[in-house]
Amino acid sequence: MTRTEREDDRPLVWLPFDPADLDDAGGAPDGLRYEVVDPTESVPDSVEQVRLYVPPYRTDPAAAEVMARMSSLEVVQTLTAGVDNLLDAVPDGVTLCSGRGIHDASTAELVLTLVLASLRGVPGFVRAQDRATWAFEWRPALADKHVVVVGAGAIAQAVEQRVRPFEAEVTLVGRTARDDVRGIEDLPALLPQADVVVLVVPLTDETRGLVDADFLRAMRPGALLVNAARGAVVDTDALVEALREERVLAALDVTDPEPLPDGHPLWGCPGLLVTPHVGGASSAMWPRAHRLVSGQLHRWAAGEDLWNVVGG
């Protein structure tokens, strides 16, 4: 058997980055074969040999559709915390693992940025600066506010850790009640008490359209809604109406539709701050992504239980 034939027998892994990028994060384990592939650009002939697939971070339909051609596929490891854009494309019998832990710091930082910027009126001050106008005004502080975080996972906990030092009260809301976490059934009672409502839930059948007209009407007048989850968690038409009536404020890192097209009603709504889905797009992402992928590859090569198995 030639050296090339022996190499071809090694399990094939598709990565969206150079395996050398893992060197400072635990390294890429020996005994595996690696190819750097972006299926949105081209699909190599080796597609049928892929056994572990790490899709590109910014997944488009081509990155999901290629899995139908991976007849040897065993594991998909995403670089995103949410898996809603891949879930339906993962073949039966293939293990799907989320990027839980990769975006906690980045997303929590952005949530805090959106909350502070919205409450303290930073967008208005920036516009005034563009006009060379000294626009002094009093604004609400985060201190002494009640922040309700809808979600109780790793990102929600990271948000809580960053908000509490600002002398704010924080309540986490999960699917079920447990120690220090209120259940989703408590939301109707919590919303009228909340000054800020932060969404960091995965997009599921249960959370799609969670923030509807009734949800928004239950919020305290002038309260701030921050969406760092998925756009479809919010009923866009209901939010547009609430913003136009100036019943709530909002800061959105995600929208439905996304990207937000020219001429969409949200662009003209008062009291709205929009960022272009950059919750994970910071310098904190890649070191954490590399650590997760390296650790996952080592566990898979050793036949150990994998991290972040969806539904596991």
PALUM-375226 format. One record per residue (C-alpha): x, y negated, z; residue in one letter; chain; residue number from 0. Coordinates in Angstrom, 3 decimals. Example, Ala and Ser with C-alpha at 12.3 -4.5 7.8 and 13.67 -1.06 7.14 Angstrom:
+----------+----------+----------+------+-----+-----+
:        x :        y :        z : type : mol : seq :
+----------+----------+----------+------+-----+-----+
:   12.300 :    4.500 :    7.800 :    a :   A :   0 :
:   13.670 :    1.060 :    7.140 :    s :   A :   1 :
+----------+----------+----------+------+-----+-----+
This chain:
+----------+----------+----------+------+-----+-----+
:        x :        y :        z : type : mol : seq :
+----------+----------+----------+------+-----+-----+
:    0.000 :    0.000 :    0.000 :    m :   A :   0 :
:    1.366 :   -3.392 :   -0.945 :    t :   A :   1 :
:    1.618 :   -6.363 :    1.400 :    r :   A :   2 :
:   -1.135 :   -8.141 :   -0.553 :    t :   A :   3 :
:   -3.474 :   -5.193 :   -0.148 :    e :   A :   4 :
:   -2.807 :   -5.103 :    3.601 :    r :   A :   5 :
:   -3.555 :   -8.818 :    3.863 :    e :   A :   6 :
:   -6.802 :   -8.353 :    1.957 :    d :   A :   7 :
:   -7.921 :   -5.803 :    4.542 :    d :   A :   8 :
:   -7.832 :   -8.406 :    7.280 :    r :   A :   9 :
:  -11.228 :   -9.934 :    8.215 :    p :   A :  10 :
:  -11.805 :  -13.107 :    6.233 :    l :   A :  11 :
:  -12.665 :  -16.383 :    7.952 :    v :   A :  12 :
:  -13.809 :  -19.501 :    6.129 :    w :   A :  13 :
:  -12.871 :  -22.735 :    7.886 :    l :   A :  14 :
:  -13.661 :  -26.321 :    6.863 :    p :   A :  15 :
:  -10.198 :  -27.434 :    8.046 :    f :   A :  16 :
:   -6.596 :  -26.202 :    7.965 :    d :   A :  17 :
:   -5.996 :  -23.359 :   10.474 :    p :   A :  18 :
:   -2.886 :  -25.277 :   11.538 :    a :   A :  19 :
:   -5.250 :  -27.834 :   13.060 :    d :   A :  20 :
:   -5.916 :  -25.241 :   15.763 :    l :   A :  21 :
:   -2.283 :  -25.093 :   16.853 :    d :   A :  22 :
:   -2.773 :  -27.544 :   19.735 :    d :   A :  23 :
:   -6.069 :  -25.957 :   20.770 :    a :   A :  24 :
:   -5.068 :  -22.320 :   21.326 :    g :   A :  25 :
:   -4.099 :  -21.493 :   17.761 :    g :   A :  26 :
:   -5.633 :  -19.273 :   15.100 :    a :   A :  27 :
:   -5.305 :  -15.608 :   16.133 :    p :   A :  28 :
:   -3.172 :  -13.249 :   14.091 :    d :   A :  29 :
:   -4.837 :  -10.364 :   12.337 :    g :   A :  30 :
:   -7.361 :  -12.527 :   10.499 :    l :   A :  31 :
:   -7.238 :  -14.033 :    7.022 :    r :   A :  32 :
:   -8.143 :  -17.696 :    6.633 :    y :   A :  33 :
:   -9.373 :  -19.755 :    3.715 :    e :   A :  34 :
:  -10.185 :  -23.466 :    3.820 :    v :   A :  35 :
:  -13.494 :  -23.810 :    1.986 :    v :   A :  36 :
:  -16.122 :  -26.494 :    1.498 :    d :   A :  37 :
:  -18.998 :  -24.703 :   -0.263 :    p :   A :  38 :
:  -20.553 :  -28.035 :   -1.196 :    t :   A :  39 :
:  -17.639 :  -28.526 :   -3.602 :    e :   A :  40 :
:  -16.853 :  -24.991 :   -4.810 :    s :   A :  41 :
:  -17.460 :  -21.377 :   -3.801 :    v :   A :  42 :
:  -14.475 :  -19.007 :   -4.152 :    p :   A :  43 :
:  -14.867 :  -15.446 :   -5.442 :    d :   A :  44 :
:  -14.057 :  -14.253 :   -1.904 :    s :   A :  45 :
:  -17.549 :  -15.237 :   -0.745 :    v :   A :  46 :
:  -18.656 :  -11.608 :   -0.442 :    e :   A :  47 :
:  -15.744 :  -10.847 :    1.903 :    q :   A :  48 :
:  -16.419 :  -13.580 :    4.457 :    v :   A :  49 :
:  -17.069 :  -12.176 :    7.916 :    r :   A :  50 :
:  -16.925 :  -15.334 :   10.026 :    l :   A :  51 :
:  -18.054 :  -18.661 :    8.586 :    y :   A :  52 :
:  -17.566 :  -22.140 :   10.031 :    v :   A :  53 :
:  -19.647 :  -24.511 :    7.857 :    p :   A :  54 :
:  -18.574 :  -28.114 :    7.303 :    p :   A :  55 :
:  -19.652 :  -30.550 :    9.994 :    y :   A :  56 :
:  -21.945 :  -32.568 :    7.735 :    r :   A :  57 :
:  -23.975 :  -29.648 :    6.493 :    t :   A :  58 :
:  -25.934 :  -30.107 :    3.291 :    d :   A :  59 :
:  -28.171 :  -27.461 :    1.676 :    p :   A :  60 :
:  -25.302 :  -25.897 :   -0.291 :    a :   A :  61 :
:  -23.419 :  -25.068 :    2.910 :    a :   A :  62 :
:  -26.444 :  -23.138 :    4.171 :    a :   A :  63 :
:  -27.504 :  -21.550 :    0.883 :    e :   A :  64 :
:  -24.088 :  -19.958 :    0.334 :    v :   A :  65 :
:  -24.744 :  -17.575 :    3.247 :    m :   A :  66 :
:  -27.129 :  -15.576 :    1.057 :    a :   A :  67 :
:  -24.062 :  -14.522 :   -0.969 :    r :   A :  68 :
:  -21.996 :  -13.458 :    2.052 :    m :   A :  69 :
:  -22.729 :   -9.739 :    2.078 :    s :   A :  70 :
:  -20.084 :   -9.065 :    4.769 :    s :   A :  71 :
:  -21.051 :  -11.922 :    7.076 :    l :   A :  72 :
:  -21.097 :  -11.216 :   10.818 :    e :   A :  73 :
:  -20.830 :  -14.596 :   12.584 :    v :   A :  74 :
:  -21.666 :  -18.222 :   11.800 :    v :   A :  75 :
:  -20.069 :  -20.812 :   14.084 :    q :   A :  76 :
:  -21.474 :  -24.296 :   13.605 :    t :   A :  77 :
:  -19.746 :  -27.559 :   14.425 :    l :   A :  78 :
:  -23.088 :  -29.127 :   15.334 :    t :   A :  79 :
:  -24.943 :  -28.856 :   18.616 :    a :   A :  80 :
:  -28.227 :  -28.424 :   16.756 :    g :   A :  81 :
:  -28.702 :  -25.488 :   14.379 :    v :   A :  82 :
:  -32.066 :  -26.411 :   12.864 :    d :   A :  83 :
:  -30.502 :  -27.144 :    9.463 :    n :   A :  84 :
:  -28.978 :  -23.628 :    9.254 :    l :   A :  85 :
:  -31.277 :  -21.403 :   11.246 :    l :   A :  86 :
:  -33.577 :  -20.322 :    8.432 :    d :   A :  87 :
:  -30.642 :  -19.553 :    6.124 :    a :   A :  88 :
:  -28.758 :  -17.201 :    8.459 :    v :   A :  89 :
:  -29.200 :  -13.620 :    7.208 :    p :   A :  90 :
:  -30.778 :  -11.018 :    9.461 :    d :   A :  91 :
:  -28.270 :   -9.329 :   11.740 :    g :   A :  92 :
:  -25.799 :  -12.225 :   11.638 :    v :   A :  93 :
:  -24.863 :  -13.888 :   14.933 :    t :   A :  94 :
:  -25.343 :  -17.658 :   14.971 :    l :   A :  95 :
:  -23.325 :  -19.699 :   17.468 :    c :   A :  96 :
:  -23.899 :  -23.388 :   18.109 :    s :   A :  97 :
:  -21.332 :  -26.129 :   18.636 :    g :   A :  98 :
:  -22.471 :  -26.698 :   22.218 :    r :   A :  99 :
:  -19.799 :  -28.701 :   24.023 :    g :   A : 100 :
:  -18.274 :  -30.309 :   20.944 :    i :   A : 101 :
:  -20.379 :  -33.467 :   20.983 :    h :   A : 102 :
:  -21.189 :  -33.975 :   24.656 :    d :   A : 103 :
:  -18.722 :  -36.813 :   25.213 :    a :   A : 104 :
:  -19.251 :  -38.531 :   21.851 :    s :   A : 105 :
:  -23.039 :  -38.427 :   21.953 :    t :   A : 106 :
:  -23.283 :  -39.442 :   25.597 :    a :   A : 107 :
:  -21.009 :  -42.421 :   24.906 :    e :   A : 108 :
:  -23.213 :  -43.507 :   22.009 :    l :   A : 109 :
:  -26.380 :  -43.138 :   24.098 :    v :   A : 110 :
:  -24.865 :  -45.376 :   26.749 :    l :   A : 111 :
:  -23.782 :  -47.843 :   24.050 :    t :   A : 112 :
:  -27.284 :  -47.958 :   22.546 :    l :   A : 113 :
:  -28.907 :  -48.421 :   25.943 :    v :   A : 114 :
:  -26.588 :  -51.232 :   27.000 :    l :   A : 115 :
:  -26.630 :  -52.954 :   23.606 :    a :   A : 116 :
:  -30.415 :  -52.856 :   23.425 :    s :   A : 117 :
:  -31.054 :  -53.991 :   26.982 :    l :   A : 118 :
:  -28.461 :  -56.770 :   26.906 :    r :   A : 119 :
:  -29.506 :  -57.992 :   23.453 :    g :   A : 120 :
:  -26.188 :  -57.403 :   21.693 :    v :   A : 121 :
:  -27.716 :  -57.133 :   18.174 :    p :   A : 122 :
:  -29.278 :  -60.569 :   18.605 :    g :   A : 123 :
:  -26.008 :  -62.051 :   19.850 :    f :   A : 124 :
:  -24.157 :  -60.600 :   16.856 :    v :   A : 125 :
:  -26.684 :  -62.141 :   14.485 :    r :   A : 126 :
:  -26.330 :  -65.453 :   16.320 :    a :   A : 127 :
:  -22.551 :  -65.222 :   15.973 :    q :   A : 128 :
:  -22.992 :  -64.740 :   12.215 :    d :   A : 129 :
:  -24.929 :  -68.031 :   12.225 :    r :   A : 130 :
:  -22.318 :  -69.688 :   14.476 :    a :   A : 131 :
:  -25.064 :  -70.186 :   17.069 :    t :   A : 132 :
:  -24.558 :  -70.171 :   20.865 :    w :   A : 133 :
:  -27.734 :  -68.241 :   21.818 :    a :   A : 134 :
:  -27.731 :  -67.994 :   25.624 :    f :   A : 135 :
:  -30.503 :  -65.927 :   27.207 :    e :   A : 136 :
:  -31.214 :  -63.781 :   30.236 :    w :   A : 137 :
:  -31.501 :  -60.050 :   29.502 :    r :   A : 138 :
:  -32.373 :  -56.882 :   31.452 :    p :   A : 139 :
:  -29.544 :  -54.913 :   33.045 :    a :   A : 140 :
:  -29.242 :  -51.148 :   33.196 :    l :   A : 141 :
:  -28.706 :  -51.445 :   36.947 :    a :   A : 142 :
:  -31.816 :  -50.605 :   38.976 :    d :   A : 143 :
:  -33.568 :  -49.043 :   35.980 :    k :   A : 144 :
:  -35.155 :  -45.588 :   35.807 :    h :   A : 145 :
:  -33.801 :  -43.536 :   32.897 :    v :   A : 146 :
:  -35.706 :  -40.399 :   31.879 :    v :   A : 147 :
:  -33.613 :  -38.021 :   29.773 :    v :   A : 148 :
:  -35.750 :  -35.588 :   27.777 :    v :   A : 149 :
:  -33.426 :  -32.616 :   27.552 :    g :   A : 150 :
:  -31.434 :  -30.839 :   30.229 :    a :   A : 151 :
:  -28.535 :  -29.258 :   28.333 :    g :   A : 152 :
:  -24.872 :  -30.171 :   28.182 :    a :   A : 153 :
:  -25.402 :  -33.462 :   26.321 :    i :   A : 154 :
:  -28.172 :  -34.513 :   28.710 :    a :   A : 155 :
:  -25.906 :  -33.808 :   31.665 :    q :   A : 156 :
:  -23.124 :  -35.833 :   30.035 :    a :   A : 157 :
:  -25.561 :  -38.722 :   29.599 :    v :   A : 158 :
:  -26.573 :  -38.470 :   33.255 :    e :   A : 159 :
:  -22.923 :  -38.527 :   34.386 :    q :   A : 160 :
:  -22.306 :  -41.747 :   32.453 :    r :   A : 161 :
:  -25.508 :  -43.558 :   33.395 :    v :   A : 162 :
:  -25.515 :  -42.988 :   37.159 :    r :   A : 163 :
:  -22.416 :  -45.157 :   37.836 :    p :   A : 164 :
:  -24.397 :  -48.099 :   36.393 :    f :   A : 165 :
:  -26.607 :  -47.953 :   39.506 :    e :   A : 166 :
:  -29.537 :  -46.488 :   37.601 :    a :   A : 167 :
:  -31.866 :  -43.674 :   38.582 :    e :   A : 168 :
:  -31.771 :  -40.706 :   36.197 :    v :   A : 169 :
:  -34.337 :  -37.928 :   35.779 :    t :   A : 170 :
:  -33.675 :  -34.946 :   33.518 :    l :   A : 171 :
:  -36.637 :  -33.202 :   31.888 :    v :   A : 172 :
:  -36.275 :  -29.632 :   30.593 :    g :   A : 173 :
:  -38.576 :  -27.003 :   29.160 :    r :   A : 174 :
:  -39.056 :  -25.596 :   32.644 :    t :   A : 175 :
:  -38.586 :  -27.145 :   36.073 :    a :   A : 176 :
:  -35.597 :  -26.115 :   38.174 :    r :   A : 177 :
:  -33.193 :  -27.660 :   40.667 :    d :   A : 178 :
:  -32.745 :  -31.366 :   39.795 :    d :   A : 179 :
:  -34.676 :  -30.921 :   36.511 :    v :   A : 180 :
:  -38.351 :  -31.741 :   35.993 :    r :   A : 181 :
:  -40.468 :  -29.662 :   33.637 :    g :   A : 182 :
:  -41.836 :  -30.921 :   30.324 :    i :   A : 183 :
:  -45.319 :  -30.832 :   31.843 :    e :   A : 184 :
:  -44.238 :  -33.707 :   34.119 :    d :   A : 185 :
:  -43.628 :  -36.120 :   31.219 :    l :   A : 186 :
:  -47.091 :  -37.776 :   31.323 :    p :   A : 187 :
:  -46.442 :  -38.770 :   34.928 :    a :   A : 188 :
:  -42.833 :  -39.814 :   34.336 :    l :   A : 189 :
:  -43.262 :  -41.948 :   31.220 :    l :   A : 190 :
:  -45.147 :  -44.831 :   32.898 :    p :   A : 191 :
:  -42.300 :  -45.023 :   35.458 :    q :   A : 192 :
:  -39.421 :  -45.012 :   32.962 :    a :   A : 193 :
:  -37.577 :  -48.110 :   31.795 :    d :   A : 194 :
:  -35.526 :  -46.047 :   29.326 :    v :   A : 195 :
:  -36.424 :  -42.718 :   27.687 :    v :   A : 196 :
:  -33.547 :  -40.826 :   26.058 :    v :   A : 197 :
:  -34.173 :  -37.913 :   23.672 :    l :   A : 198 :
:  -31.454 :  -35.241 :   23.498 :    v :   A : 199 :
:  -33.509 :  -32.113 :   22.761 :    v :   A : 200 :
:  -32.992 :  -29.638 :   19.911 :    p :   A : 201 :
:  -35.478 :  -29.738 :   17.052 :    l :   A : 202 :
:  -37.856 :  -26.806 :   17.473 :    t :   A : 203 :
:  -41.513 :  -26.135 :   16.794 :    d :   A : 204 :
:  -42.196 :  -27.347 :   20.335 :    e :   A : 205 :
:  -40.243 :  -30.613 :   20.052 :    t :   A : 206 :
:  -41.158 :  -31.603 :   16.483 :    r :   A : 207 :
:  -43.339 :  -34.698 :   16.789 :    g :   A : 208 :
:  -43.035 :  -34.647 :   20.581 :    l :   A : 209 :
:  -42.921 :  -38.443 :   20.650 :    v :   A : 210 :
:  -46.301 :  -39.195 :   19.127 :    d :   A : 211 :
:  -48.779 :  -42.044 :   19.579 :    a :   A : 212 :
:  -49.932 :  -40.698 :   22.956 :    d :   A : 213 :
:  -46.333 :  -40.397 :   24.191 :    f :   A : 214 :
:  -45.561 :  -43.973 :   23.135 :    l :   A : 215 :
:  -48.759 :  -45.320 :   24.694 :    r :   A : 216 :
:  -47.809 :  -43.628 :   27.962 :    a :   A : 217 :
:  -44.469 :  -45.456 :   28.079 :    m :   A : 218 :
:  -44.177 :  -48.568 :   30.217 :    r :   A : 219 :
:  -44.700 :  -51.767 :   28.149 :    p :   A : 220 :
:  -41.292 :  -53.000 :   26.973 :    g :   A : 221 :
:  -39.548 :  -49.704 :   27.764 :    a :   A : 222 :
:  -36.693 :  -48.530 :   25.540 :    l :   A : 223 :
:  -36.801 :  -45.280 :   23.543 :    l :   A : 224 :
:  -33.397 :  -43.870 :   22.515 :    v :   A : 225 :
:  -33.314 :  -40.975 :   20.042 :    n :   A : 226 :
:  -30.000 :  -39.099 :   19.827 :    a :   A : 227 :
:  -31.670 :  -35.757 :   19.056 :    a :   A : 228 :
:  -33.229 :  -35.289 :   15.610 :    r :   A : 229 :
:  -35.372 :  -37.741 :   13.708 :    g :   A : 230 :
:  -38.346 :  -35.404 :   13.490 :    a :   A : 231 :
:  -38.682 :  -35.298 :   17.286 :    v :   A : 232 :
:  -40.362 :  -38.697 :   16.841 :    v :   A : 233 :
:  -43.488 :  -39.375 :   14.799 :    d :   A : 234 :
:  -42.101 :  -42.195 :   12.651 :    t :   A : 235 :
:  -45.470 :  -43.735 :   11.768 :    d :   A : 236 :
:  -46.447 :  -43.874 :   15.435 :    a :   A : 237 :
:  -43.132 :  -45.487 :   16.338 :    l :   A : 238 :
:  -43.456 :  -48.095 :   13.578 :    v :   A : 239 :
:  -46.880 :  -49.037 :   14.931 :    e :   A : 240 :
:  -45.632 :  -49.269 :   18.519 :    a :   A : 241 :
:  -42.657 :  -51.410 :   17.480 :    l :   A : 242 :
:  -44.756 :  -53.740 :   15.339 :    r :   A : 243 :
:  -47.100 :  -54.243 :   18.274 :    e :   A : 244 :
:  -44.021 :  -54.885 :   20.450 :    e :   A : 245 :
:  -45.171 :  -52.315 :   22.994 :    r :   A : 246 :
:  -41.746 :  -50.626 :   23.136 :    v :   A : 247 :
:  -38.138 :  -51.111 :   22.080 :    l :   A : 248 :
:  -36.164 :  -48.401 :   20.307 :    a :   A : 249 :
:  -32.586 :  -47.420 :   19.483 :    a :   A : 250 :
:  -32.274 :  -44.633 :   16.931 :    l :   A : 251 :
:  -29.177 :  -42.708 :   15.899 :    d :   A : 252 :
:  -31.411 :  -40.333 :   13.937 :    v :   A : 253 :
:  -34.475 :  -41.013 :   11.814 :    t :   A : 254 :
:  -37.142 :  -39.199 :    9.838 :    d :   A : 255 :
:  -36.488 :  -39.459 :    6.920 :    p :   A : 256 :
:  -32.703 :  -39.557 :    7.025 :    e :   A : 257 :
:  -30.828 :  -41.410 :    5.694 :    p :   A : 258 :
:  -33.371 :  -44.185 :    6.142 :    l :   A : 259 :
:  -34.171 :  -45.322 :    2.586 :    p :   A : 260 :
:  -34.292 :  -48.875 :    1.288 :    d :   A : 261 :
:  -37.620 :  -50.514 :    1.967 :    g :   A : 262 :
:  -38.622 :  -48.141 :    4.763 :    h :   A : 263 :
:  -40.931 :  -49.794 :    7.339 :    p :   A : 264 :
:  -38.508 :  -49.092 :   10.197 :    l :   A : 265 :
:  -35.942 :  -51.504 :    8.769 :    w :   A : 266 :
:  -38.224 :  -54.452 :    9.404 :    g :   A : 267 :
:  -39.467 :  -53.499 :   12.856 :    c :   A : 268 :
:  -38.783 :  -55.844 :   15.790 :    p :   A : 269 :
:  -36.965 :  -54.527 :   18.832 :    g :   A : 270 :
:  -35.140 :  -51.800 :   16.894 :    l :   A : 271 :
:  -31.448 :  -50.877 :   16.765 :    l :   A : 272 :
:  -30.423 :  -48.235 :   14.200 :    v :   A : 273 :
:  -27.096 :  -46.412 :   13.891 :    t :   A : 274 :
:  -26.445 :  -43.990 :   10.989 :    p :   A : 275 :
:  -26.325 :  -40.628 :   12.838 :    h :   A : 276 :
:  -22.886 :  -41.199 :   14.336 :    v :   A : 277 :
:  -23.465 :  -39.567 :   17.727 :    g :   A : 278 :
:  -20.732 :  -36.998 :   17.146 :    g :   A : 279 :
:  -18.555 :  -39.070 :   14.841 :    a :   A : 280 :
:  -15.811 :  -40.181 :   17.196 :    s :   A : 281 :
:  -12.224 :  -39.297 :   18.017 :    s :   A : 282 :
:  -13.536 :  -37.050 :   20.797 :    a :   A : 283 :
:  -15.127 :  -34.604 :   18.363 :    m :   A : 284 :
:  -12.265 :  -32.805 :   16.642 :    w :   A : 285 :
:  -10.169 :  -31.843 :   19.705 :    p :   A : 286 :
:  -13.281 :  -30.254 :   21.218 :    r :   A : 287 :
:  -14.276 :  -28.627 :   17.925 :    a :   A : 288 :
:  -10.819 :  -27.132 :   17.524 :    h :   A : 289 :
:  -10.836 :  -25.788 :   21.086 :    r :   A : 290 :
:  -14.219 :  -24.154 :   20.577 :    l :   A : 291 :
:  -13.352 :  -22.614 :   17.199 :    v :   A : 292 :
:   -9.973 :  -21.358 :   18.415 :    s :   A : 293 :
:  -11.511 :  -19.778 :   21.505 :    g :   A : 294 :
:  -14.318 :  -18.251 :   19.482 :    q :   A : 295 :
:  -11.910 :  -16.742 :   16.936 :    l :   A : 296 :
:   -9.816 :  -15.210 :   19.713 :    h :   A : 297 :
:  -12.918 :  -13.733 :   21.351 :    r :   A : 298 :
:  -14.202 :  -12.365 :   18.037 :    w :   A : 299 :
:  -10.833 :  -10.856 :   17.103 :    a :   A : 300 :
:  -10.674 :   -9.176 :   20.520 :    a :   A : 301 :
:  -14.245 :   -7.852 :   20.310 :    g :   A : 302 :
:  -15.365 :   -9.960 :   23.273 :    e :   A : 303 :
:  -18.742 :  -11.612 :   23.814 :    d :   A : 304 :
:  -19.045 :  -14.862 :   21.891 :    l :   A : 305 :
:  -19.902 :  -18.280 :   23.272 :    w :   A : 306 :
:  -23.044 :  -20.294 :   22.457 :    n :   A : 307 :
:  -24.982 :  -17.462 :   20.810 :    v :   A : 308 :
:  -28.315 :  -18.872 :   19.658 :    v :   A : 309 :
:  -31.150 :  -16.846 :   21.131 :    g :   A : 310 :
:  -28.710 :  -14.792 :   23.155 :    g :   A : 311 :
+----------+----------+----------+------+-----+-----+
